[in-house]
Amino acid sequence: MTDTDTTGAARAAEFERWANVYTVHKAFSHPSELHGSLCGRLAAGARIQENEWLATVCEQMGLAEQAMDESEDLAPFMNGAYDKALAQLQSSDLSFQPLLPDDDYAIEQRLEALIAWVRGFLEGMALAAGESLGQAPDEIRELIEDMVAISQLSEDEESGEESEQQLLDITEYVRLGALAVFTEFNEPERPVRDTPTLH
């Protein structure tokens, strides 16, 4: 199994875990959108207190806040998801992946997930960075404009090899774009961290 296959398998398993959590809790939104929103906020330099993050989860999933108390696994899962997303964005090996379904899903479903992730990312980034996005370097502003265009794509794309390749290319562009935003708005991690994290 190549590294690419391993990455693909891990990404597929992660999406399935999120999808199962959404199904169990009868959430009406898309898991990719919440993951995108989280990554957008982290990439723009925000760090979220646990209670605020869990309240955001409930809001995005369309759940009452007491859902966290009523479910044994929702808060631990979402806290783990927060830590994992931050660790991947900070990783020097560029292993970060948006939360998307794998090739077993129809291209329409994969495109729908990508659009949902990008919409979430843009919303999260705007929430965290606010007006400072306007002072970002030209390449970051161009990247954001491209992401806005991606978020407005139609989900009714024709399937075929050309569309498959286009989707792969767009997904990789989005992935690297998220890392570029993170690099722009976050100080490099110091090797030793004496201060406790907020989360």
DRENPAZA-738110 format. One record per residue (C-alpha): residue number from 1; residue in three letters; chain; x, y, z. Coordinates in Angstrom, 1 decimal. Layout:
BEGIN
<site><num>NUM</num><residu>ALA</residu><chaine>A</chaine><x>X</x><y>Y</y><z>Z</z></site>
...
END
This chain:
BEGIN
<site><num>1</num><residu>MET</residu><chaine>A</chaine><x>0.0</x><y>0.0</y><z>0.0</z></site>
<site><num>2</num><residu>THR</residu><chaine>A</chaine><x>1.5</x><y>3.3</y><z>-1.0</z></site>
<site><num>3</num><residu>ASP</residu><chaine>A</chaine><x>1.5</x><y>6.5</y><z>1.2</z></site>
<site><num>4</num><residu>THR</residu><chaine>A</chaine><x>-1.2</x><y>7.9</y><z>-1.0</z></site>
<site><num>5</num><residu>ASP</residu><chaine>A</chaine><x>-3.4</x><y>4.8</y><z>-0.5</z></site>
<site><num>6</num><residu>THR</residu><chaine>A</chaine><x>-2.8</x><y>5.0</y><z>3.3</z></site>
<site><num>7</num><residu>THR</residu><chaine>A</chaine><x>-3.7</x><y>8.7</y><z>3.3</z></site>
<site><num>8</num><residu>GLY</residu><chaine>A</chaine><x>-6.8</x><y>8.0</y><z>1.3</z></site>
<site><num>9</num><residu>ALA</residu><chaine>A</chaine><x>-7.9</x><y>5.2</y><z>3.6</z></site>
<site><num>10</num><residu>ALA</residu><chaine>A</chaine><x>-7.3</x><y>7.3</y><z>6.7</z></site>
<site><num>11</num><residu>ARG</residu><chaine>A</chaine><x>-9.3</x><y>10.2</y><z>5.2</z></site>
<site><num>12</num><residu>ALA</residu><chaine>A</chaine><x>-12.1</x><y>7.9</y><z>4.2</z></site>
<site><num>13</num><residu>ALA</residu><chaine>A</chaine><x>-12.3</x><y>6.4</y><z>7.7</z></site>
<site><num>14</num><residu>GLU</residu><chaine>A</chaine><x>-12.3</x><y>9.8</y><z>9.3</z></site>
<site><num>15</num><residu>PHE</residu><chaine>A</chaine><x>-15.1</x><y>11.0</y><z>7.1</z></site>
<site><num>16</num><residu>GLU</residu><chaine>A</chaine><x>-17.1</x><y>7.9</y><z>8.0</z></site>
<site><num>17</num><residu>ARG</residu><chaine>A</chaine><x>-16.6</x><y>8.5</y><z>11.7</z></site>
<site><num>18</num><residu>TRP</residu><chaine>A</chaine><x>-17.9</x><y>12.0</y><z>11.3</z></site>
<site><num>19</num><residu>ALA</residu><chaine>A</chaine><x>-20.8</x><y>10.9</y><z>9.1</z></site>
<site><num>20</num><residu>ASN</residu><chaine>A</chaine><x>-21.8</x><y>8.3</y><z>11.7</z></site>
<site><num>21</num><residu>VAL</residu><chaine>A</chaine><x>-21.8</x><y>10.8</y><z>14.5</z></site>
<site><num>22</num><residu>TYR</residu><chaine>A</chaine><x>-24.0</x><y>13.1</y><z>12.4</z></site>
<site><num>23</num><residu>THR</residu><chaine>A</chaine><x>-26.4</x><y>10.2</y><z>11.6</z></site>
<site><num>24</num><residu>VAL</residu><chaine>A</chaine><x>-26.7</x><y>9.1</y><z>15.3</z></site>
<site><num>25</num><residu>HIS</residu><chaine>A</chaine><x>-27.5</x><y>12.6</y><z>16.4</z></site>
<site><num>26</num><residu>LYS</residu><chaine>A</chaine><x>-29.8</x><y>13.3</y><z>13.4</z></site>
<site><num>27</num><residu>ALA</residu><chaine>A</chaine><x>-27.8</x><y>16.4</y><z>12.4</z></site>
<site><num>28</num><residu>PHE</residu><chaine>A</chaine><x>-29.2</x><y>18.2</y><z>9.4</z></site>
<site><num>29</num><residu>SER</residu><chaine>A</chaine><x>-26.0</x><y>19.9</y><z>8.2</z></site>
<site><num>30</num><residu>HIS</residu><chaine>A</chaine><x>-23.0</x><y>18.4</y><z>6.4</z></site>
<site><num>31</num><residu>PRO</residu><chaine>A</chaine><x>-20.0</x><y>17.2</y><z>8.5</z></site>
<site><num>32</num><residu>SER</residu><chaine>A</chaine><x>-17.6</x><y>18.7</y><z>6.0</z></site>
<site><num>33</num><residu>GLU</residu><chaine>A</chaine><x>-19.0</x><y>22.1</y><z>6.6</z></site>
<site><num>34</num><residu>LEU</residu><chaine>A</chaine><x>-18.3</x><y>22.0</y><z>10.4</z></site>
<site><num>35</num><residu>HIS</residu><chaine>A</chaine><x>-14.8</x><y>20.7</y><z>9.8</z></site>
<site><num>36</num><residu>GLY</residu><chaine>A</chaine><x>-14.2</x><y>23.5</y><z>7.3</z></site>
<site><num>37</num><residu>SER</residu><chaine>A</chaine><x>-15.5</x><y>26.1</y><z>9.7</z></site>
<site><num>38</num><residu>LEU</residu><chaine>A</chaine><x>-13.2</x><y>24.8</y><z>12.4</z></site>
<site><num>39</num><residu>CYS</residu><chaine>A</chaine><x>-10.2</x><y>24.8</y><z>10.1</z></site>
<site><num>40</num><residu>GLY</residu><chaine>A</chaine><x>-11.1</x><y>28.3</y><z>8.8</z></site>
<site><num>41</num><residu>ARG</residu><chaine>A</chaine><x>-11.1</x><y>29.6</y><z>12.3</z></site>
<site><num>42</num><residu>LEU</residu><chaine>A</chaine><x>-7.8</x><y>27.9</y><z>13.3</z></site>
<site><num>43</num><residu>ALA</residu><chaine>A</chaine><x>-6.2</x><y>28.9</y><z>10.0</z></site>
<site><num>44</num><residu>ALA</residu><chaine>A</chaine><x>-7.1</x><y>32.5</y><z>10.6</z></site>
<site><num>45</num><residu>GLY</residu><chaine>A</chaine><x>-5.3</x><y>32.4</y><z>14.0</z></site>
<site><num>46</num><residu>ALA</residu><chaine>A</chaine><x>-8.2</x><y>31.7</y><z>16.4</z></site>
<site><num>47</num><residu>ARG</residu><chaine>A</chaine><x>-8.1</x><y>29.2</y><z>19.2</z></site>
<site><num>48</num><residu>ILE</residu><chaine>A</chaine><x>-11.4</x><y>28.2</y><z>20.7</z></site>
<site><num>49</num><residu>GLN</residu><chaine>A</chaine><x>-12.2</x><y>27.5</y><z>24.3</z></site>
<site><num>50</num><residu>GLU</residu><chaine>A</chaine><x>-13.8</x><y>24.0</y><z>24.8</z></site>
<site><num>51</num><residu>ASN</residu><chaine>A</chaine><x>-17.2</x><y>25.3</y><z>25.8</z></site>
<site><num>52</num><residu>GLU</residu><chaine>A</chaine><x>-17.4</x><y>27.7</y><z>22.8</z></site>
<site><num>53</num><residu>TRP</residu><chaine>A</chaine><x>-16.3</x><y>25.0</y><z>20.4</z></site>
<site><num>54</num><residu>LEU</residu><chaine>A</chaine><x>-19.0</x><y>22.6</y><z>21.7</z></site>
<site><num>55</num><residu>ALA</residu><chaine>A</chaine><x>-21.6</x><y>25.3</y><z>21.5</z></site>
<site><num>56</num><residu>THR</residu><chaine>A</chaine><x>-20.6</x><y>25.9</y><z>17.9</z></site>
<site><num>57</num><residu>VAL</residu><chaine>A</chaine><x>-20.8</x><y>22.1</y><z>17.2</z></site>
<site><num>58</num><residu>CYS</residu><chaine>A</chaine><x>-24.4</x><y>22.1</y><z>18.5</z></site>
<site><num>59</num><residu>GLU</residu><chaine>A</chaine><x>-25.3</x><y>25.2</y><z>16.5</z></site>
<site><num>60</num><residu>GLN</residu><chaine>A</chaine><x>-23.9</x><y>23.8</y><z>13.3</z></site>
<site><num>61</num><residu>MET</residu><chaine>A</chaine><x>-25.4</x><y>20.3</y><z>13.8</z></site>
<site><num>62</num><residu>GLY</residu><chaine>A</chaine><x>-28.8</x><y>21.8</y><z>14.7</z></site>
<site><num>63</num><residu>LEU</residu><chaine>A</chaine><x>-28.8</x><y>20.3</y><z>18.2</z></site>
<site><num>64</num><residu>ALA</residu><chaine>A</chaine><x>-29.9</x><y>21.7</y><z>21.5</z></site>
<site><num>65</num><residu>GLU</residu><chaine>A</chaine><x>-26.9</x><y>22.5</y><z>23.8</z></site>
<site><num>66</num><residu>GLN</residu><chaine>A</chaine><x>-28.0</x><y>19.8</y><z>26.3</z></site>
<site><num>67</num><residu>ALA</residu><chaine>A</chaine><x>-27.2</x><y>17.2</y><z>23.5</z></site>
<site><num>68</num><residu>MET</residu><chaine>A</chaine><x>-23.6</x><y>17.4</y><z>24.8</z></site>
<site><num>69</num><residu>ASP</residu><chaine>A</chaine><x>-24.7</x><y>16.3</y><z>28.3</z></site>
<site><num>70</num><residu>GLU</residu><chaine>A</chaine><x>-27.1</x><y>13.7</y><z>26.9</z></site>
<site><num>71</num><residu>SER</residu><chaine>A</chaine><x>-24.5</x><y>12.0</y><z>24.7</z></site>
<site><num>72</num><residu>GLU</residu><chaine>A</chaine><x>-21.5</x><y>10.2</y><z>26.1</z></site>
<site><num>73</num><residu>ASP</residu><chaine>A</chaine><x>-19.5</x><y>10.3</y><z>23.0</z></site>
<site><num>74</num><residu>LEU</residu><chaine>A</chaine><x>-20.3</x><y>13.6</y><z>21.2</z></site>
<site><num>75</num><residu>ALA</residu><chaine>A</chaine><x>-18.1</x><y>15.9</y><z>23.3</z></site>
<site><num>76</num><residu>PRO</residu><chaine>A</chaine><x>-15.1</x><y>13.6</y><z>23.4</z></site>
<site><num>77</num><residu>PHE</residu><chaine>A</chaine><x>-15.3</x><y>13.0</y><z>19.7</z></site>
<site><num>78</num><residu>MET</residu><chaine>A</chaine><x>-15.6</x><y>16.7</y><z>18.9</z></site>
<site><num>79</num><residu>ASN</residu><chaine>A</chaine><x>-12.8</x><y>17.7</y><z>21.3</z></site>
<site><num>80</num><residu>GLY</residu><chaine>A</chaine><x>-10.6</x><y>15.0</y><z>19.6</z></site>
<site><num>81</num><residu>ALA</residu><chaine>A</chaine><x>-11.6</x><y>16.4</y><z>16.2</z></site>
<site><num>82</num><residu>TYR</residu><chaine>A</chaine><x>-10.5</x><y>19.9</y><z>17.3</z></site>
<site><num>83</num><residu>ASP</residu><chaine>A</chaine><x>-7.1</x><y>18.7</y><z>18.5</z></site>
<site><num>84</num><residu>LYS</residu><chaine>A</chaine><x>-6.6</x><y>16.6</y><z>15.4</z></site>
<site><num>85</num><residu>ALA</residu><chaine>A</chaine><x>-7.4</x><y>19.5</y><z>13.0</z></site>
<site><num>86</num><residu>LEU</residu><chaine>A</chaine><x>-5.1</x><y>21.8</y><z>14.9</z></site>
<site><num>87</num><residu>ALA</residu><chaine>A</chaine><x>-2.3</x><y>19.3</y><z>15.0</z></site>
<site><num>88</num><residu>GLN</residu><chaine>A</chaine><x>-2.6</x><y>18.5</y><z>11.2</z></site>
<site><num>89</num><residu>LEU</residu><chaine>A</chaine><x>-2.5</x><y>22.2</y><z>10.3</z></site>
<site><num>90</num><residu>GLN</residu><chaine>A</chaine><x>0.6</x><y>22.7</y><z>12.5</z></site>
<site><num>91</num><residu>SER</residu><chaine>A</chaine><x>2.4</x><y>19.7</y><z>11.2</z></site>
<site><num>92</num><residu>SER</residu><chaine>A</chaine><x>5.5</x><y>20.3</y><z>9.2</z></site>
<site><num>93</num><residu>ASP</residu><chaine>A</chaine><x>4.8</x><y>17.3</y><z>6.9</z></site>
<site><num>94</num><residu>LEU</residu><chaine>A</chaine><x>1.8</x><y>19.0</y><z>5.3</z></site>
<site><num>95</num><residu>SER</residu><chaine>A</chaine><x>-0.4</x><y>16.0</y><z>6.1</z></site>
<site><num>96</num><residu>PHE</residu><chaine>A</chaine><x>-3.5</x><y>18.1</y><z>6.6</z></site>
<site><num>97</num><residu>GLN</residu><chaine>A</chaine><x>-6.6</x><y>16.9</y><z>4.8</z></site>
<site><num>98</num><residu>PRO</residu><chaine>A</chaine><x>-10.0</x><y>18.5</y><z>4.5</z></site>
<site><num>99</num><residu>LEU</residu><chaine>A</chaine><x>-12.8</x><y>16.2</y><z>5.8</z></site>
<site><num>100</num><residu>LEU</residu><chaine>A</chaine><x>-14.1</x><y>14.7</y><z>2.5</z></site>
<site><num>101</num><residu>PRO</residu><chaine>A</chaine><x>-15.5</x><y>11.4</y><z>1.4</z></site>
<site><num>102</num><residu>ASP</residu><chaine>A</chaine><x>-13.4</x><y>9.0</y><z>-0.7</z></site>
<site><num>103</num><residu>ASP</residu><chaine>A</chaine><x>-13.6</x><y>7.8</y><z>-4.2</z></site>
<site><num>104</num><residu>ASP</residu><chaine>A</chaine><x>-16.3</x><y>5.2</y><z>-3.3</z></site>
<site><num>105</num><residu>TYR</residu><chaine>A</chaine><x>-18.8</x><y>8.1</y><z>-3.2</z></site>
<site><num>106</num><residu>ALA</residu><chaine>A</chaine><x>-20.4</x><y>9.5</y><z>-6.4</z></site>
<site><num>107</num><residu>ILE</residu><chaine>A</chaine><x>-18.6</x><y>12.5</y><z>-7.8</z></site>
<site><num>108</num><residu>GLU</residu><chaine>A</chaine><x>-21.7</x><y>14.6</y><z>-7.1</z></site>
<site><num>109</num><residu>GLN</residu><chaine>A</chaine><x>-21.5</x><y>13.7</y><z>-3.4</z></site>
<site><num>110</num><residu>ARG</residu><chaine>A</chaine><x>-17.7</x><y>14.4</y><z>-3.3</z></site>
<site><num>111</num><residu>LEU</residu><chaine>A</chaine><x>-18.2</x><y>17.8</y><z>-5.0</z></site>
<site><num>112</num><residu>GLU</residu><chaine>A</chaine><x>-21.1</x><y>18.6</y><z>-2.6</z></site>
<site><num>113</num><residu>ALA</residu><chaine>A</chaine><x>-18.8</x><y>17.8</y><z>0.4</z></site>
<site><num>114</num><residu>LEU</residu><chaine>A</chaine><x>-15.9</x><y>19.9</y><z>-1.0</z></site>
<site><num>115</num><residu>ILE</residu><chaine>A</chaine><x>-18.3</x><y>22.9</y><z>-1.6</z></site>
<site><num>116</num><residu>ALA</residu><chaine>A</chaine><x>-19.6</x><y>22.5</y><z>2.0</z></site>
<site><num>117</num><residu>TRP</residu><chaine>A</chaine><x>-16.1</x><y>22.4</y><z>3.4</z></site>
<site><num>118</num><residu>VAL</residu><chaine>A</chaine><x>-15.0</x><y>25.5</y><z>1.5</z></site>
<site><num>119</num><residu>ARG</residu><chaine>A</chaine><x>-18.1</x><y>27.4</y><z>2.6</z></site>
<site><num>120</num><residu>GLY</residu><chaine>A</chaine><x>-17.4</x><y>26.4</y><z>6.2</z></site>
<site><num>121</num><residu>PHE</residu><chaine>A</chaine><x>-13.8</x><y>27.4</y><z>5.8</z></site>
<site><num>122</num><residu>LEU</residu><chaine>A</chaine><x>-14.6</x><y>30.8</y><z>4.4</z></site>
<site><num>123</num><residu>GLU</residu><chaine>A</chaine><x>-17.2</x><y>31.4</y><z>7.2</z></site>
<site><num>124</num><residu>GLY</residu><chaine>A</chaine><x>-14.8</x><y>30.3</y><z>9.9</z></site>
<site><num>125</num><residu>MET</residu><chaine>A</chaine><x>-12.0</x><y>32.4</y><z>8.5</z></site>
<site><num>126</num><residu>ALA</residu><chaine>A</chaine><x>-14.2</x><y>35.5</y><z>8.2</z></site>
<site><num>127</num><residu>LEU</residu><chaine>A</chaine><x>-15.4</x><y>35.0</y><z>11.8</z></site>
<site><num>128</num><residu>ALA</residu><chaine>A</chaine><x>-11.9</x><y>34.7</y><z>13.2</z></site>
<site><num>129</num><residu>ALA</residu><chaine>A</chaine><x>-9.9</x><y>37.2</y><z>11.0</z></site>
<site><num>130</num><residu>GLY</residu><chaine>A</chaine><x>-12.6</x><y>39.8</y><z>10.3</z></site>
<site><num>131</num><residu>GLU</residu><chaine>A</chaine><x>-11.2</x><y>42.9</y><z>8.7</z></site>
<site><num>132</num><residu>SER</residu><chaine>A</chaine><x>-7.6</x><y>41.8</y><z>8.9</z></site>
<site><num>133</num><residu>LEU</residu><chaine>A</chaine><x>-8.3</x><y>39.6</y><z>5.8</z></site>
<site><num>134</num><residu>GLY</residu><chaine>A</chaine><x>-8.4</x><y>42.9</y><z>3.9</z></site>
<site><num>135</num><residu>GLN</residu><chaine>A</chaine><x>-4.8</x><y>43.5</y><z>4.9</z></site>
<site><num>136</num><residu>ALA</residu><chaine>A</chaine><x>-3.6</x><y>40.0</y><z>3.9</z></site>
<site><num>137</num><residu>PRO</residu><chaine>A</chaine><x>-1.0</x><y>39.6</y><z>1.1</z></site>
<site><num>138</num><residu>ASP</residu><chaine>A</chaine><x>-2.2</x><y>39.6</y><z>-2.5</z></site>
<site><num>139</num><residu>GLU</residu><chaine>A</chaine><x>-1.7</x><y>35.8</y><z>-2.9</z></site>
<site><num>140</num><residu>ILE</residu><chaine>A</chaine><x>-3.9</x><y>35.2</y><z>0.2</z></site>
<site><num>141</num><residu>ARG</residu><chaine>A</chaine><x>-6.6</x><y>37.5</y><z>-1.1</z></site>
<site><num>142</num><residu>GLU</residu><chaine>A</chaine><x>-6.5</x><y>35.8</y><z>-4.5</z></site>
<site><num>143</num><residu>LEU</residu><chaine>A</chaine><x>-6.7</x><y>32.4</y><z>-2.8</z></site>
<site><num>144</num><residu>ILE</residu><chaine>A</chaine><x>-9.8</x><y>33.6</y><z>-0.9</z></site>
<site><num>145</num><residu>GLU</residu><chaine>A</chaine><x>-11.4</x><y>34.8</y><z>-4.1</z></site>
<site><num>146</num><residu>ASP</residu><chaine>A</chaine><x>-10.7</x><y>31.4</y><z>-5.7</z></site>
<site><num>147</num><residu>MET</residu><chaine>A</chaine><x>-12.3</x><y>29.7</y><z>-2.7</z></site>
<site><num>148</num><residu>VAL</residu><chaine>A</chaine><x>-15.4</x><y>31.9</y><z>-3.0</z></site>
<site><num>149</num><residu>ALA</residu><chaine>A</chaine><x>-15.7</x><y>30.8</y><z>-6.6</z></site>
<site><num>150</num><residu>ILE</residu><chaine>A</chaine><x>-15.3</x><y>27.2</y><z>-5.6</z></site>
<site><num>151</num><residu>SER</residu><chaine>A</chaine><x>-18.0</x><y>27.6</y><z>-2.9</z></site>
<site><num>152</num><residu>GLN</residu><chaine>A</chaine><x>-20.4</x><y>28.7</y><z>-5.7</z></site>
<site><num>153</num><residu>LEU</residu><chaine>A</chaine><x>-19.8</x><y>25.8</y><z>-8.0</z></site>
<site><num>154</num><residu>SER</residu><chaine>A</chaine><x>-22.8</x><y>23.7</y><z>-9.1</z></site>
<site><num>155</num><residu>GLU</residu><chaine>A</chaine><x>-23.1</x><y>20.3</y><z>-7.5</z></site>
<site><num>156</num><residu>ASP</residu><chaine>A</chaine><x>-24.6</x><y>18.9</y><z>-10.8</z></site>
<site><num>157</num><residu>GLU</residu><chaine>A</chaine><x>-21.3</x><y>18.4</y><z>-12.6</z></site>
<site><num>158</num><residu>GLU</residu><chaine>A</chaine><x>-21.1</x><y>15.7</y><z>-15.3</z></site>
<site><num>159</num><residu>SER</residu><chaine>A</chaine><x>-19.2</x><y>12.7</y><z>-14.1</z></site>
<site><num>160</num><residu>GLY</residu><chaine>A</chaine><x>-16.3</x><y>11.4</y><z>-16.2</z></site>
<site><num>161</num><residu>GLU</residu><chaine>A</chaine><x>-12.5</x><y>11.1</y><z>-16.1</z></site>
<site><num>162</num><residu>GLU</residu><chaine>A</chaine><x>-12.1</x><y>14.8</y><z>-16.8</z></site>
<site><num>163</num><residu>SER</residu><chaine>A</chaine><x>-14.4</x><y>15.8</y><z>-14.0</z></site>
<site><num>164</num><residu>GLU</residu><chaine>A</chaine><x>-12.6</x><y>13.3</y><z>-11.7</z></site>
<site><num>165</num><residu>GLN</residu><chaine>A</chaine><x>-9.2</x><y>15.0</y><z>-12.4</z></site>
<site><num>166</num><residu>GLN</residu><chaine>A</chaine><x>-10.7</x><y>18.4</y><z>-12.0</z></site>
<site><num>167</num><residu>LEU</residu><chaine>A</chaine><x>-12.2</x><y>17.5</y><z>-8.6</z></site>
<site><num>168</num><residu>LEU</residu><chaine>A</chaine><x>-8.8</x><y>16.1</y><z>-7.5</z></site>
<site><num>169</num><residu>ASP</residu><chaine>A</chaine><x>-7.0</x><y>19.3</y><z>-8.7</z></site>
<site><num>170</num><residu>ILE</residu><chaine>A</chaine><x>-9.5</x><y>21.6</y><z>-6.9</z></site>
<site><num>171</num><residu>THR</residu><chaine>A</chaine><x>-9.3</x><y>19.5</y><z>-3.7</z></site>
<site><num>172</num><residu>GLU</residu><chaine>A</chaine><x>-5.5</x><y>19.7</y><z>-3.7</z></site>
<site><num>173</num><residu>TYR</residu><chaine>A</chaine><x>-5.7</x><y>23.5</y><z>-4.4</z></site>
<site><num>174</num><residu>VAL</residu><chaine>A</chaine><x>-8.1</x><y>23.9</y><z>-1.4</z></site>
<site><num>175</num><residu>ARG</residu><chaine>A</chaine><x>-5.9</x><y>21.7</y><z>0.8</z></site>
<site><num>176</num><residu>LEU</residu><chaine>A</chaine><x>-2.7</x><y>23.7</y><z>0.1</z></site>
<site><num>177</num><residu>GLY</residu><chaine>A</chaine><x>-4.7</x><y>26.9</y><z>0.3</z></site>
<site><num>178</num><residu>ALA</residu><chaine>A</chaine><x>-5.8</x><y>26.2</y><z>3.8</z></site>
<site><num>179</num><residu>LEU</residu><chaine>A</chaine><x>-2.2</x><y>25.5</y><z>4.8</z></site>
<site><num>180</num><residu>ALA</residu><chaine>A</chaine><x>-1.1</x><y>28.8</y><z>3.2</z></site>
<site><num>181</num><residu>VAL</residu><chaine>A</chaine><x>-3.7</x><y>30.7</y><z>5.2</z></site>
<site><num>182</num><residu>PHE</residu><chaine>A</chaine><x>-2.6</x><y>28.9</y><z>8.4</z></site>
<site><num>183</num><residu>THR</residu><chaine>A</chaine><x>1.0</x><y>29.8</y><z>7.7</z></site>
<site><num>184</num><residu>GLU</residu><chaine>A</chaine><x>0.1</x><y>33.5</y><z>7.1</z></site>
<site><num>185</num><residu>PHE</residu><chaine>A</chaine><x>-2.0</x><y>34.0</y><z>10.2</z></site>
<site><num>186</num><residu>ASN</residu><chaine>A</chaine><x>-0.2</x><y>31.8</y><z>12.8</z></site>
<site><num>187</num><residu>GLU</residu><chaine>A</chaine><x>3.2</x><y>32.1</y><z>14.4</z></site>
<site><num>188</num><residu>PRO</residu><chaine>A</chaine><x>5.4</x><y>29.1</y><z>14.0</z></site>
<site><num>189</num><residu>GLU</residu><chaine>A</chaine><x>5.1</x><y>26.7</y><z>16.9</z></site>
<site><num>190</num><residu>ARG</residu><chaine>A</chaine><x>7.9</x><y>26.9</y><z>19.5</z></site>
<site><num>191</num><residu>PRO</residu><chaine>A</chaine><x>9.5</x><y>23.5</y><z>20.2</z></site>
<site><num>192</num><residu>VAL</residu><chaine>A</chaine><x>8.9</x><y>23.7</y><z>23.9</z></site>
<site><num>193</num><residu>ARG</residu><chaine>A</chaine><x>5.5</x><y>24.9</y><z>25.1</z></site>
<site><num>194</num><residu>ASP</residu><chaine>A</chaine><x>5.5</x><y>25.9</y><z>28.8</z></site>
<site><num>195</num><residu>THR</residu><chaine>A</chaine><x>2.1</x><y>27.6</y><z>28.7</z></site>
<site><num>196</num><residu>PRO</residu><chaine>A</chaine><x>-1.0</x><y>25.5</y><z>28.9</z></site>
<site><num>197</num><residu>THR</residu><chaine>A</chaine><x>-3.2</x><y>25.6</y><z>25.8</z></site>
<site><num>198</num><residu>LEU</residu><chaine>A</chaine><x>-6.6</x><y>27.1</y><z>25.9</z></site>
<site><num>199</num><residu>HIS</residu><chaine>A</chaine><x>-8.2</x><y>23.8</y><z>24.8</z></site>
END
